[in-house]
Amino acid sequence: MCENLAGVWDFESSQNFEEYLKEMGIGLVSRKAAASSKPTIYITNNGRHWSFKMQSSLKNVELEATEDVEFNESK
């Protein structure tokens, strides 16, 4: 389906991210830190199973999902 999505991706830019975080109620210091973060994203695929790892100097997050199976992200 989306096999071409697998690989290593470097974040380039975002628009209005800090404003979005402000509307979400995130404090000034956290907004500034998050807005300056440029994560590297690792996407792997094993059949219908996907793994997403986002690494930055601020925070690392890992998510796993299976196609057509609903899940809740809680991180």
Phi and psi in radians as a Rosetta constraint file:
Dihedral C 1 N 2 CA 2 C 2 CIRCULARHARMONIC -2.149 0.35
Dihedral N 2 CA 2 C 2 N 3 CIRCULARHARMONIC 0.650 0.35
Dihedral C 2 N 3 CA 3 C 3 CIRCULARHARMONIC -0.976 0.35
Dihedral N 3 CA 3 C 3 N 4 CIRCULARHARMONIC -0.512 0.35
Dihedral C 3 N 4 CA 4 C 4 CIRCULARHARMONIC -1.195 0.35
Dihedral N 4 CA 4 C 4 N 5 CIRCULARHARMONIC -0.193 0.35
Dihedral C 4 N 5 CA 5 C 5 CIRCULARHARMONIC -1.308 0.35
Dihedral N 5 CA 5 C 5 N 6 CIRCULARHARMONIC -0.456 0.35
Dihedral C 5 N 6 CA 6 C 6 CIRCULARHARMONIC -1.123 0.35
Dihedral N 6 CA 6 C 6 N 7 CIRCULARHARMONIC 2.455 0.35
Dihedral C 6 N 7 CA 7 C 7 CIRCULARHARMONIC 2.547 0.35
Dihedral N 7 CA 7 C 7 N 8 CIRCULARHARMONIC -2.894 0.35
Dihedral C 7 N 8 CA 8 C 8 CIRCULARHARMONIC -1.927 0.35
Dihedral N 8 CA 8 C 8 N 9 CIRCULARHARMONIC 2.253 0.35
Dihedral C 8 N 9 CA 9 C 9 CIRCULARHARMONIC -2.172 0.35
Dihedral N 9 CA 9 C 9 N 10 CIRCULARHARMONIC 2.308 0.35
Dihedral C 9 N 10 CA 10 C 10 CIRCULARHARMONIC -1.787 0.35
Dihedral N 10 CA 10 C 10 N 11 CIRCULARHARMONIC 2.284 0.35
Dihedral C 10 N 11 CA 11 C 11 CIRCULARHARMONIC -1.181 0.35
Dihedral N 11 CA 11 C 11 N 12 CIRCULARHARMONIC 2.315 0.35
Dihedral C 11 N 12 CA 12 C 12 CIRCULARHARMONIC -1.815 0.35
Dihedral N 12 CA 12 C 12 N 13 CIRCULARHARMONIC -0.943 0.35
Dihedral C 12 N 13 CA 13 C 13 CIRCULARHARMONIC -2.831 0.35
Dihedral N 13 CA 13 C 13 N 14 CIRCULARHARMONIC 2.902 0.35
Dihedral C 13 N 14 CA 14 C 14 CIRCULARHARMONIC -2.550 0.35
Dihedral N 14 CA 14 C 14 N 15 CIRCULARHARMONIC 2.749 0.35
Dihedral C 14 N 15 CA 15 C 15 CIRCULARHARMONIC -2.070 0.35
Dihedral N 15 CA 15 C 15 N 16 CIRCULARHARMONIC 2.335 0.35
Dihedral C 15 N 16 CA 16 C 16 CIRCULARHARMONIC 1.093 0.35
Dihedral N 16 CA 16 C 16 N 17 CIRCULARHARMONIC 0.363 0.35
Dihedral C 16 N 17 CA 17 C 17 CIRCULARHARMONIC -1.138 0.35
Dihedral N 17 CA 17 C 17 N 18 CIRCULARHARMONIC -0.744 0.35
Dihedral C 17 N 18 CA 18 C 18 CIRCULARHARMONIC -1.112 0.35
Dihedral N 18 CA 18 C 18 N 19 CIRCULARHARMONIC -0.661 0.35
Dihedral C 18 N 19 CA 19 C 19 CIRCULARHARMONIC -1.148 0.35
Dihedral N 19 CA 19 C 19 N 20 CIRCULARHARMONIC -0.675 0.35
Dihedral C 19 N 20 CA 20 C 20 CIRCULARHARMONIC -1.065 0.35
Dihedral N 20 CA 20 C 20 N 21 CIRCULARHARMONIC -0.834 0.35
Dihedral C 20 N 21 CA 21 C 21 CIRCULARHARMONIC -1.067 0.35
Dihedral N 21 CA 21 C 21 N 22 CIRCULARHARMONIC -0.656 0.35
Dihedral C 21 N 22 CA 22 C 22 CIRCULARHARMONIC -1.077 0.35
Dihedral N 22 CA 22 C 22 N 23 CIRCULARHARMONIC -0.778 0.35
Dihedral C 22 N 23 CA 23 C 23 CIRCULARHARMONIC -1.129 0.35
Dihedral N 23 CA 23 C 23 N 24 CIRCULARHARMONIC -0.458 0.35
Dihedral C 23 N 24 CA 24 C 24 CIRCULARHARMONIC -1.435 0.35
Dihedral N 24 CA 24 C 24 N 25 CIRCULARHARMONIC -0.043 0.35
Dihedral C 24 N 25 CA 25 C 25 CIRCULARHARMONIC 1.525 0.35
Dihedral N 25 CA 25 C 25 N 26 CIRCULARHARMONIC 0.286 0.35
Dihedral C 25 N 26 CA 26 C 26 CIRCULARHARMONIC -1.363 0.35
Dihedral N 26 CA 26 C 26 N 27 CIRCULARHARMONIC 2.378 0.35
Dihedral C 26 N 27 CA 27 C 27 CIRCULARHARMONIC -1.184 0.35
Dihedral N 27 CA 27 C 27 N 28 CIRCULARHARMONIC 2.857 0.35
Dihedral C 27 N 28 CA 28 C 28 CIRCULARHARMONIC -1.003 0.35
Dihedral N 28 CA 28 C 28 N 29 CIRCULARHARMONIC -0.872 0.35
Dihedral C 28 N 29 CA 29 C 29 CIRCULARHARMONIC -1.093 0.35
Dihedral N 29 CA 29 C 29 N 30 CIRCULARHARMONIC -0.778 0.35
Dihedral C 29 N 30 CA 30 C 30 CIRCULARHARMONIC -1.130 0.35
Dihedral N 30 CA 30 C 30 N 31 CIRCULARHARMONIC -0.678 0.35
Dihedral C 30 N 31 CA 31 C 31 CIRCULARHARMONIC -1.083 0.35
Dihedral N 31 CA 31 C 31 N 32 CIRCULARHARMONIC -0.802 0.35
Dihedral C 31 N 32 CA 32 C 32 CIRCULARHARMONIC -1.090 0.35
Dihedral N 32 CA 32 C 32 N 33 CIRCULARHARMONIC -0.749 0.35
Dihedral C 32 N 33 CA 33 C 33 CIRCULARHARMONIC -1.120 0.35
Dihedral N 33 CA 33 C 33 N 34 CIRCULARHARMONIC -0.800 0.35
Dihedral C 33 N 34 CA 34 C 34 CIRCULARHARMONIC -1.138 0.35
Dihedral N 34 CA 34 C 34 N 35 CIRCULARHARMONIC -0.700 0.35
Dihedral C 34 N 35 CA 35 C 35 CIRCULARHARMONIC -1.171 0.35
Dihedral N 35 CA 35 C 35 N 36 CIRCULARHARMONIC -0.474 0.35
Dihedral C 35 N 36 CA 36 C 36 CIRCULARHARMONIC -1.556 0.35
Dihedral N 36 CA 36 C 36 N 37 CIRCULARHARMONIC -0.139 0.35
Dihedral C 36 N 37 CA 37 C 37 CIRCULARHARMONIC -1.318 0.35
Dihedral N 37 CA 37 C 37 N 38 CIRCULARHARMONIC 2.385 0.35
Dihedral C 37 N 38 CA 38 C 38 CIRCULARHARMONIC -2.204 0.35
Dihedral N 38 CA 38 C 38 N 39 CIRCULARHARMONIC 1.488 0.35
Dihedral C 38 N 39 CA 39 C 39 CIRCULARHARMONIC -1.242 0.35
Dihedral N 39 CA 39 C 39 N 40 CIRCULARHARMONIC 2.704 0.35
Dihedral C 39 N 40 CA 40 C 40 CIRCULARHARMONIC -1.793 0.35
Dihedral N 40 CA 40 C 40 N 41 CIRCULARHARMONIC 2.332 0.35
Dihedral C 40 N 41 CA 41 C 41 CIRCULARHARMONIC -2.001 0.35
Dihedral N 41 CA 41 C 41 N 42 CIRCULARHARMONIC 2.222 0.35
Dihedral C 41 N 42 CA 42 C 42 CIRCULARHARMONIC -1.931 0.35
Dihedral N 42 CA 42 C 42 N 43 CIRCULARHARMONIC 2.105 0.35
Dihedral C 42 N 43 CA 43 C 43 CIRCULARHARMONIC -2.081 0.35
Dihedral N 43 CA 43 C 43 N 44 CIRCULARHARMONIC 2.171 0.35
Dihedral C 43 N 44 CA 44 C 44 CIRCULARHARMONIC -2.171 0.35
Dihedral N 44 CA 44 C 44 N 45 CIRCULARHARMONIC 2.670 0.35
Dihedral C 44 N 45 CA 45 C 45 CIRCULARHARMONIC -2.329 0.35
Dihedral N 45 CA 45 C 45 N 46 CIRCULARHARMONIC 2.309 0.35
Dihedral C 45 N 46 CA 46 C 46 CIRCULARHARMONIC -2.313 0.35
Dihedral N 46 CA 46 C 46 N 47 CIRCULARHARMONIC 1.578 0.35
Dihedral C 46 N 47 CA 47 C 47 CIRCULARHARMONIC 1.194 0.35
Dihedral N 47 CA 47 C 47 N 48 CIRCULARHARMONIC -2.044 0.35
Dihedral C 47 N 48 CA 48 C 48 CIRCULARHARMONIC -1.669 0.35
Dihedral N 48 CA 48 C 48 N 49 CIRCULARHARMONIC 0.007 0.35
Dihedral C 48 N 49 CA 49 C 49 CIRCULARHARMONIC -1.708 0.35
Dihedral N 49 CA 49 C 49 N 50 CIRCULARHARMONIC 2.288 0.35
Dihedral C 49 N 50 CA 50 C 50 CIRCULARHARMONIC -2.089 0.35
Dihedral N 50 CA 50 C 50 N 51 CIRCULARHARMONIC 2.520 0.35
Dihedral C 50 N 51 CA 51 C 51 CIRCULARHARMONIC -2.219 0.35
Dihedral N 51 CA 51 C 51 N 52 CIRCULARHARMONIC 2.329 0.35
Dihedral C 51 N 52 CA 52 C 52 CIRCULARHARMONIC -2.189 0.35
Dihedral N 52 CA 52 C 52 N 53 CIRCULARHARMONIC 2.128 0.35
Dihedral C 52 N 53 CA 53 C 53 CIRCULARHARMONIC -2.138 0.35
Dihedral N 53 CA 53 C 53 N 54 CIRCULARHARMONIC 2.107 0.35
Dihedral C 53 N 54 CA 54 C 54 CIRCULARHARMONIC -1.956 0.35
Dihedral N 54 CA 54 C 54 N 55 CIRCULARHARMONIC 2.077 0.35
Dihedral C 54 N 55 CA 55 C 55 CIRCULARHARMONIC -2.089 0.35
Dihedral N 55 CA 55 C 55 N 56 CIRCULARHARMONIC 2.314 0.35
Dihedral C 55 N 56 CA 56 C 56 CIRCULARHARMONIC -2.587 0.35
Dihedral N 56 CA 56 C 56 N 57 CIRCULARHARMONIC 3.016 0.35
Dihedral C 56 N 57 CA 57 C 57 CIRCULARHARMONIC -1.227 0.35
Dihedral N 57 CA 57 C 57 N 58 CIRCULARHARMONIC -0.310 0.35
Dihedral C 57 N 58 CA 58 C 58 CIRCULARHARMONIC -1.549 0.35
Dihedral N 58 CA 58 C 58 N 59 CIRCULARHARMONIC -0.795 0.35
Dihedral C 58 N 59 CA 59 C 59 CIRCULARHARMONIC -2.827 0.35
Dihedral N 59 CA 59 C 59 N 60 CIRCULARHARMONIC 2.549 0.35
Dihedral C 59 N 60 CA 60 C 60 CIRCULARHARMONIC -1.977 0.35
Dihedral N 60 CA 60 C 60 N 61 CIRCULARHARMONIC 2.388 0.35
Dihedral C 60 N 61 CA 61 C 61 CIRCULARHARMONIC -2.339 0.35
Dihedral N 61 CA 61 C 61 N 62 CIRCULARHARMONIC 2.416 0.35
Dihedral C 61 N 62 CA 62 C 62 CIRCULARHARMONIC -2.183 0.35
Dihedral N 62 CA 62 C 62 N 63 CIRCULARHARMONIC 2.333 0.35
Dihedral C 62 N 63 CA 63 C 63 CIRCULARHARMONIC -2.272 0.35
Dihedral N 63 CA 63 C 63 N 64 CIRCULARHARMONIC 2.553 0.35
Dihedral C 63 N 64 CA 64 C 64 CIRCULARHARMONIC -2.293 0.35
Dihedral N 64 CA 64 C 64 N 65 CIRCULARHARMONIC 2.535 0.35
Dihedral C 64 N 65 CA 65 C 65 CIRCULARHARMONIC -2.639 0.35
Dihedral N 65 CA 65 C 65 N 66 CIRCULARHARMONIC 2.685 0.35
Dihedral C 65 N 66 CA 66 C 66 CIRCULARHARMONIC -2.034 0.35
Dihedral N 66 CA 66 C 66 N 67 CIRCULARHARMONIC 2.334 0.35
Dihedral C 66 N 67 CA 67 C 67 CIRCULARHARMONIC -0.960 0.35
Dihedral N 67 CA 67 C 67 N 68 CIRCULARHARMONIC 2.444 0.35
Dihedral C 67 N 68 CA 68 C 68 CIRCULARHARMONIC 1.155 0.35
Dihedral N 68 CA 68 C 68 N 69 CIRCULARHARMONIC 0.283 0.35
Dihedral C 68 N 69 CA 69 C 69 CIRCULARHARMONIC -2.121 0.35
Dihedral N 69 CA 69 C 69 N 70 CIRCULARHARMONIC 2.053 0.35
Dihedral C 69 N 70 CA 70 C 70 CIRCULARHARMONIC -1.217 0.35
Dihedral N 70 CA 70 C 70 N 71 CIRCULARHARMONIC 2.482 0.35
Dihedral C 70 N 71 CA 71 C 71 CIRCULARHARMONIC -2.562 0.35
Dihedral N 71 CA 71 C 71 N 72 CIRCULARHARMONIC 2.821 0.35
Dihedral C 71 N 72 CA 72 C 72 CIRCULARHARMONIC -1.903 0.35
Dihedral N 72 CA 72 C 72 N 73 CIRCULARHARMONIC 2.239 0.35
Dihedral C 72 N 73 CA 73 C 73 CIRCULARHARMONIC -1.487 0.35
Dihedral N 73 CA 73 C 73 N 74 CIRCULARHARMONIC 2.212 0.35
Dihedral C 73 N 74 CA 74 C 74 CIRCULARHARMONIC -2.134 0.35
Dihedral N 74 CA 74 C 74 N 75 CIRCULARHARMONIC 0.250 0.35
